[in-house]
């Protein structure tokens, strides 16, 4: 698919948030050129076992150049690149790109229509702007971790980086595409400031408003959707789990029938805390009465918003995941392929394209220099100086 074929992105990001964002854009046809350090490679290159699977996934379809940004020659190269790659994504701490001579005000002189997106943990302003952090810290500051836990138990580290991806990556994609539309309408470029903490704070969509308007503090296991009701996980006789999301009355009726206790419907429909607790306890007993394999066919018959908790290996071969073609094969440079997670959005006018898995550090450097008009002698001189 080449829906975004006119977008050319210079990507200075690393680890997970920025690369995930530019991967989504590359899947849809954007041309992404990663700029990496030749001496301090992205740590994601060492992640994911002997095949560096995470790197291959996050950097598929992207090209890579290696530049030492502390060299004055590298700064000139970037200035030449932004004349063509008119979208920049950077993930350094605030002020770093300015100190290098690559801040927005400098680069927009080379290209006034430049879109320049800065993705950081805490944003470009505020007392925490220069503070280091990771996903777990942003979720904590944003108020999410406190009520996303069991009562009187410590918060649980999330296996999926919510602030990084749902916060940083997806909001970065939204910000860039919004700026692209604005530029198409006005001819103006702009800078974008995405804070993963801001974005995580904005994810308090259901319970945050209740506090801001009515002063109701969201607390652990106190609300219907955070463990304060039967909307929860229930253990089977053999130690596996099912998720129960039977919020609507029709689904609660199906749930009562599935567990063989239709007489519990009146209790299930009650919003009284005592009845909710009673129904939850009855569900616990019911699920413990059968094994996982015994429950599976029952909940395939009853549409009660009840689904099994799957390990990732089982999720990969689940009929729904397979039908949606969410595991695809992406070409490798040696002629083989690597299994990867597919782009999740389906379009009526084409499909995402997967050119290749993430490549070697700086493997496109010479080709990019030649395209910029550098001669063999100039490229050799740049290499000798340690620019790449």
N, C-alpha and C positions, 0 to 999 in steps of 0.2 A: 504494500500500500504506500502511496506517495501523497497522502492528503497534506502532509506538512513538508513537502519537498522543497519549498522555498526558504525554510528555516535553516540557518547555519549557526551552530552553537559552539562556542569556545568554552570548554568545561574545565575549570580549575578546581573542581570538588574532589572529595575522597571519601573513603569508608562507605557508608550506606546512604545517607539522605540525598545528597546531590546526585551520585551515580544512579540511584533508583529513578529519580526524576528525569534525568536525561535519557535513561534507557527507555522509559515510557514514550518519550518524544521521538527517539530513534526508531522504535517499533512502528511509528506512524509516518515515517519517511523523513524526519529531520536529519540533517547531516551533523553529526557530533564529532568534534575533534577534542580529545582529552589532552590537557597539558599537564605532564607529570614531572616530578623532579628526577633527574638521573641518579641522584645520590641518596634520596629518601623516598623509595617507592611506596605507593599506597599500601597500607597494611592489609587491605582486603585481598591483595595478591597472594597472601600467605594463608588465607582462610578457606576452609572447605576441603581439607584433605589433600592427598597427593595430586589430584587433578585441578586444584584451585577452582573448584566448581562455583563458588560464590562470585569470584572475579569474572569467570566466563559468562555468568548470567547477567550480572549488573552492568557489564561493559560490552554486551553483544551489539553488533552492528556499528560500533564506534571505532574511529581511528585514534592513534596515539602518537604524540610527539613527546620527547623528553627535553626539557629546557631547564637550565640552571637560572632561575629568575634573579639571582644576585649578580649576574653578568649583564653589563650594559647592552651588549649585543642582543641578549634575549628580550630586553624591553623593546628594542626597535623591531624585532621580529613580531612580537605581539601586536605592536601598533600597526604593522603592515597587515597582520592577520585580521584585525577587527574591521578593516575596510571591506572585508568579504564576510567574515564570521561576525554578523552584526548583533548577536546575542551572546552575552557573557554570563556565566554562572560561576560564582566564587564562594568558597566555604571557609575562608580564613577568618581569624578573629578580627574584629573591627580595627581598621587602621593599617593592617598588614599590607594590603594591596596598595594603599596610598604611599606607604614607606618604600615599597618596591618601585614606585613610579607608574603603577597600573590602576590607580583609582578611577572612578567614574568620570570625574572632571577632566582628567588627563586624556582618557581614551575617547571621550566624546568629541574631543578636538580632532581626532583622527577620523571619527565617524559620528556626525551629529545625530544620526538616527539610531544610535546604539541603544539597545536594551540591556541593562546591567543589573543582574539579580544577585544580591548578597544573602546567603542562607547561613544563619548562625544559631547558636543555642538560645541566646537571650536578646538578639537584635542589635541594631547599631546605636541605640540610645539606652539610657537608664543606668542605674548604679551597678548592674550586673553585666554590662556590655562586654567587659574584658574577662569575665570569669569563665573558667573552663567548665565543661559539663558533658553529660551523656544522657541518653534516653531516660534512665531511671531518675536522674536529677530533675529533668524538665517535668516529668509526670508528678514528681513530688511537689515542686513549686507551684504547679498548676492546680493543685487541689484534687487531682484524680486518684492518686495512690491511696489517700487516707480512707476513702469510702469504697475502694475496690478491693476489699479484703474481708476476711471473716472477723466477726466480733471478738474483741479481746485477743486477737492474734496479729502478728506483725504483717505488714504488706508483703505481698508475694511478687518477686521479680517476674516480669512478663516475658514470655518466650519470643513474642513478636514485638519489635521496637515501635510502639504506638506513636510516641512523639516524633521519632525520626521519620517514619514513613507516612502515617496518617496526618501527622503534623507537618513535618518538613518537606518531604518529597511531593506529596499531592498538592499542598498549598503553593509550592514552588511552580509546579506545572500550571496551576490556575493563574498564578501571578504573571508568568511569562506569556501565556496565551492571551490573557487580558491585555497586556501591554502590546502584544503583536496586533491585536484588533484595533487598539487605540492608535497605533502608529499607522495602520492602513487607512484610518479615517482622517488623521490629522497630519501625518508626516513626521510626528514628534517621537523621539525616543525618550527613555526615562530610566531612573534607577528604582529598584524594587528592594524592599527590606523585609525579609521573611525571618521571623523568630520562631523556633520550634516550641519555645515555652508559650508564646502568644497563641500559636495554633493549638497546642495541647489544652490551654485554658479554654479556648473556644469550643473544644469537644465536650465541655460540661453542658451539653445542649438540653438535657432533660431536667437535671436537678439544679444546675446553676441558676436558672431563672427563678425557681422557687425560693432560693435564698435571697436573691437580689430584690424580689418584689415583696415576699412575705416573711423573710427572715428565717426560713426553715433550713437548718443546716443538714446537708446530706451526711448520713452516718452509716458505718459499716453494718450490713445485714438489717437495715431498718426500712428500706424501700422494697417494693415488689420486684424490681429488676436487679437488685444487688444482693440477693440471698435472704431477703426478709420475707420470702413467701415460698411457694412451691415452684416458682420460676428458678430452677436450680439444677444441679447434677445429682443423680441418684445411683447408688451402687447396686449391682446385681449380686446374685448368689455366688458367682465365681470371680468377683472382684473387678468387674468391668463397670462402665458407667453409661448412663443415658442422660441426655439433656431434655428437660421438660420446659417448654415455652408455651403452655396452654393458657394464654392470657384471655382470649375471647371466650365468651360463654359456650359457643358451639364446640370449641376445641376442648374445653373443660368437660363437657358432656361426653365427648368421645374418649377422653382420658379415663373417666370413671368407668365407662363401659369396657375399655381395653383391660383395665386391671381387675375386672370382674366384680366391681362394686358400684353399680349404678345408683344405689341408695345413698351414696355419698355426695350426690350432685348438689343438694341443698346446702351442705357444709362447704363444698367447693365454691359455690356462688357467693358465699358470705364474705364481706370485707372486714368483719370483726376480727381483731388480732387473735383471739382465742380460737376461733373457727379456722383461721388460716394456719395457725400452728398445728391444730388437730389434724387438718387435711394433709399437711406436709408430713407429719409423723406416720399417717396411714400410708402415704405414698412410699416412704422409706421402707416400711414393712413389706409392702406389696412387691417392690422391686427386688428385695432380698429373697423373695420366695422362689424366684426363677433365675436360671442362668441367662447370660447374654444371648446365646443361640436360641433359647426358648422365647425370649422377648422379641427378637428380630422379626419373625413372621407376624407376630401380633401387631406390632406398630407399623408394619407395611400395610396391613389391612385397615387399621384405624388411623384416620388423618387427624391426629391430636397435637401436632407440632411437637412431636417427640422423636429425637434422632440419636443414634449411637455416637458415643465419643470415640473417634477413630485416631489411631496413631497415624503419622504422616504416610507410612508405607501403605496403609489401607486406604487412606484418602486418595492416593494417586490412582488407585484402580477402582474407586467407587463409580458405579454406573453413571451418576450425574456428572462427575468430573470428566469421565471418559467421553460422554456424549457431547460435552462442551469443549472437548479437545484442549484441555488445560495443561496437558503435558505434550510438548512438541520436541522435535529433533532439530538442532541447530548445527550447521556445518562447522567443522574445524579445518584448520589449514592443512592438515595431513590427509584430508579426504574422507575422514570419518565424521561422526557427529556426536553431539553431547545432548543428553536429555535435559530439558529445561522447562521451567514454568512459563506458560504462554501469557501474552498480553491479555488482560481480562475483559476488554471491551469489544463487543461484536458490532460491526458496521454493515449496513446494507450495500455500501459502495466499496467493496474490496475488503481485504484482510490485512492485518499487520504483517510486516515483512521482517525476516530474521536473516541478515546477511551472513553473519559469522559470530562465533563466540568471542569474548574479550581476548584481545591479542597480547603479544609481548610488549613490554615496556619500550616505548619509543620506536616501534617497528615502522611507523609511517613518516618518521622525521625527515629523511632525505627526500622522499616523494613530495612532501609539503614544501620543503625549501625550494625544490626545483620548480614547483608550481608558482612560487612567489618570484621566480626569476633569478635565483642564486645560481651561480656557475659551479662547476665541479671544484674549482680552485677555492672559491669562497666557502663552500661547504666544508672542504678539507681544513681550511683555516679556522672555521668555527669549531670544528671538532677538536682541533689541536689546542684551542684556547679553553676547552672544557665547557663550552656553551651547551653542548648536548653529548 
